[in-house]
Amino acid sequence: MLQITADRLTSGEGYACAGHGMSMTGRLRKACAIFDANLADNADFHMSTLPMPALITSHACPCGGPSLSTCCGPFLDGAAVPQTAEQLMRSRYSAYTLGLEAYLRATWYPASVPAGPIVERIEPPQWLGLEVKSALRLRQRKANLPEKPDRDTVEFVARYKINGRAHRLHEVSNFVRETGADGVPRWYYVDGSFPVKPGP
């Protein structure tokens, strides 16, 4: 099993994860690419073989949490499983900011996961921040509507720049929870819809 150690990742060319005050090394980028390549070829290659360097985990989480090590980090490195759809959505946003293709693919529902690359490598977005609007089950509880414990919807707005131009992604994401062969229930991203702004 391929092991990538943290001390090999904390040197080299720096990479700034804009908007979060979080430094990421160029070697970590390369390590993620190695991880993605090996995931397809080696069934024993797991997210837990890519420890999160202290340089990264000590900083604020990209999703807005206090620190990566106490927020999305354990999900991204395979040490924990998101317990709610919102936790998964936040960890997927963090994965996008860090370019973690393998995590995004592993947490996408198999029936709807894209065949091509998920992370844009040529002109990657500069992610600026995440705002979670609400989770469907919270709205259902407020409206006294029946809940579906293995399905949930999370509405969010993610802001980013491409080539200096600001963009805004407003999505209502659908999630489903299924129990795998290991007996562990896991949430998966299925798809999303994009609310249309009301006209003037």
C-alpha positions as CSV (number, residue, x, y, z in Angstrom):
1,M,0.0,0.0,0.0
2,L,1.4,3.4,-1.0
3,Q,2.1,5.6,2.0
4,I,2.6,9.4,1.7
5,T,4.0,10.9,4.8
6,A,3.3,14.4,6.1
7,D,7.0,15.5,6.3
8,R,7.4,14.9,2.6
9,L,4.5,17.3,1.9
10,T,5.4,20.3,4.1
11,S,8.3,21.5,2.0
12,G,8.4,22.9,-1.5
13,E,6.6,25.5,-3.5
14,G,3.8,27.1,-1.5
15,Y,0.2,27.3,-2.7
16,A,-2.3,29.7,-1.3
17,C,-5.9,28.6,-0.8
18,A,-7.4,32.0,-1.3
19,G,-9.9,33.5,1.1
20,H,-9.1,31.2,4.0
21,G,-5.5,32.1,5.1
22,M,-4.5,28.5,4.5
23,S,-1.2,27.6,2.9
24,M,-0.8,24.4,0.9
25,T,2.4,23.2,-0.7
26,G,2.9,22.4,-4.3
27,R,4.1,18.9,-3.2
28,L,0.7,18.3,-1.5
29,R,-0.9,19.1,-4.9
30,K,1.4,16.5,-6.5
31,A,0.6,14.0,-3.7
32,C,-3.1,14.4,-4.3
33,A,-2.5,13.7,-8.0
34,I,-0.5,10.5,-7.1
35,F,-3.4,9.6,-4.7
36,D,-6.0,9.9,-7.5
37,A,-3.9,7.8,-9.9
38,N,-3.3,5.0,-7.4
39,L,-6.9,4.9,-6.2
40,A,-8.0,3.6,-9.6
41,D,-5.2,1.0,-9.8
42,N,-5.1,-0.3,-6.2
43,A,-8.1,-1.3,-4.2
44,D,-6.0,-1.2,-1.0
45,F,-5.2,2.5,-1.5
46,H,-7.4,4.4,0.9
47,M,-7.8,8.1,1.9
48,S,-6.3,7.3,5.3
49,T,-2.9,6.7,3.6
50,L,-2.7,10.5,2.9
51,P,-2.2,12.2,6.3
52,M,-3.1,15.8,6.5
53,P,0.1,17.9,7.2
54,A,0.1,20.0,10.4
55,L,0.7,23.0,8.3
56,I,-2.7,22.5,6.7
57,T,-4.8,21.2,9.6
58,S,-3.9,24.0,12.0
59,H,-5.5,26.6,9.8
60,A,-9.2,27.5,9.4
61,C,-11.3,25.0,7.5
62,P,-12.2,26.1,4.0
63,C,-15.9,25.5,4.7
64,G,-15.8,28.1,7.5
65,G,-15.1,25.8,10.5
66,P,-12.6,26.8,13.2
67,S,-9.8,24.4,11.9
68,L,-9.4,21.8,9.3
69,S,-8.3,19.2,11.9
70,T,-11.5,19.5,13.9
71,C,-13.9,20.1,11.0
72,C,-13.5,18.6,7.5
73,G,-10.0,17.1,7.9
74,P,-11.0,13.8,9.5
75,F,-13.5,13.2,6.7
76,L,-11.0,14.1,4.0
77,D,-8.3,11.8,5.3
78,G,-10.7,8.9,6.0
79,A,-10.5,9.0,9.8
80,A,-14.2,9.7,10.2
81,V,-17.5,9.5,8.2
82,P,-19.8,12.5,7.8
83,Q,-22.9,11.9,10.0
84,T,-25.1,14.4,8.3
85,A,-25.7,15.6,4.7
86,E,-24.5,19.0,5.7
87,Q,-21.2,17.6,7.0
88,L,-20.7,15.8,3.7
89,M,-21.6,18.9,1.7
90,R,-19.1,21.0,3.7
91,S,-16.4,18.4,3.4
92,R,-17.0,18.2,-0.4
93,Y,-16.6,22.0,-0.6
94,S,-13.3,21.7,1.3
95,A,-12.3,18.9,-1.1
96,Y,-12.9,21.2,-4.1
97,T,-10.8,24.0,-2.6
98,L,-7.9,21.5,-2.0
99,G,-8.3,19.7,-5.3
100,L,-9.1,16.3,-3.8
101,E,-10.6,14.5,-6.8
102,A,-10.6,11.1,-5.1
103,Y,-12.7,12.3,-2.2
104,L,-15.2,14.0,-4.4
105,R,-15.6,10.8,-6.5
106,A,-15.8,8.5,-3.5
107,T,-18.6,10.6,-1.9
108,W,-20.6,11.0,-5.2
109,Y,-23.5,8.6,-5.6
110,P,-22.3,5.9,-8.0
111,A,-25.3,6.2,-10.3
112,S,-24.7,9.9,-11.0
113,V,-20.9,10.4,-10.6
114,P,-19.4,12.0,-13.8
115,A,-17.2,9.8,-15.9
116,G,-14.7,12.7,-16.6
117,P,-12.6,14.7,-14.2
118,I,-14.4,16.5,-11.4
119,V,-11.7,19.0,-10.4
120,E,-10.7,21.6,-12.9
121,R,-6.8,21.4,-13.2
122,I,-6.1,23.8,-16.1
123,E,-7.9,26.9,-14.7
124,P,-8.9,25.9,-11.1
125,P,-11.4,28.2,-9.4
126,Q,-10.2,30.4,-6.6
127,W,-12.7,29.5,-3.9
128,L,-13.7,32.4,-1.7
129,G,-16.2,31.1,0.8
130,L,-19.2,29.0,1.6
131,E,-22.6,30.0,3.0
132,V,-25.0,27.2,4.1
133,K,-28.6,28.4,3.7
134,S,-30.5,25.6,5.4
135,A,-31.0,21.8,5.4
136,L,-34.2,20.4,4.2
137,R,-34.9,18.4,7.4
138,L,-34.6,21.6,9.4
139,R,-37.3,23.2,7.2
140,Q,-39.4,20.1,7.5
141,R,-39.3,20.1,11.2
142,K,-40.3,23.8,11.3
143,A,-43.2,23.1,9.0
144,N,-44.1,19.8,10.7
145,L,-43.6,17.9,7.5
146,P,-42.6,14.1,7.5
147,E,-38.9,13.5,7.4
148,K,-37.1,10.9,5.3
149,P,-34.1,9.9,7.5
150,D,-32.0,8.6,4.5
151,R,-32.5,11.5,2.2
152,D,-31.7,15.2,2.8
153,T,-31.2,18.4,0.9
154,V,-28.8,21.2,1.7
155,E,-29.0,24.7,0.1
156,F,-25.8,26.7,-0.1
157,V,-24.0,29.5,-1.9
158,A,-20.3,29.1,-2.8
159,R,-18.3,32.1,-4.1
160,Y,-15.3,31.8,-6.3
161,K,-13.2,33.6,-9.0
162,I,-11.9,32.4,-12.3
163,N,-9.3,34.6,-14.0
164,G,-10.2,37.4,-11.6
165,R,-13.9,37.3,-12.4
166,A,-16.2,36.7,-9.5
167,H,-18.9,34.0,-9.6
168,R,-21.6,32.7,-7.3
169,L,-22.8,29.1,-7.2
170,H,-26.3,28.8,-5.6
171,E,-27.3,25.1,-5.4
172,V,-29.8,22.9,-3.7
173,S,-28.0,19.6,-3.3
174,N,-29.7,16.2,-2.9
175,F,-28.1,13.6,-0.7
176,V,-28.9,9.9,0.1
177,R,-27.6,7.7,2.9
178,E,-26.8,4.0,2.2
179,T,-25.2,1.3,4.3
180,G,-22.2,-0.4,2.6
181,A,-20.9,-3.9,2.8
182,D,-18.9,-2.9,5.9
183,G,-22.1,-2.0,7.7
184,V,-21.3,1.7,7.9
185,P,-24.0,4.1,6.8
186,R,-22.6,6.8,4.5
187,W,-24.1,9.9,2.9
188,Y,-23.6,10.5,-0.8
189,Y,-24.1,13.5,-3.0
190,V,-26.6,12.7,-5.8
191,D,-27.3,15.8,-7.8
192,G,-28.4,19.4,-7.4
193,S,-30.7,22.1,-8.7
194,F,-30.0,25.8,-9.2
195,P,-32.6,28.2,-7.9
196,V,-33.5,30.9,-10.4
197,K,-33.5,34.5,-9.2
198,P,-36.9,36.1,-9.3
199,G,-37.3,38.7,-12.0
200,P,-37.7,42.4,-11.2
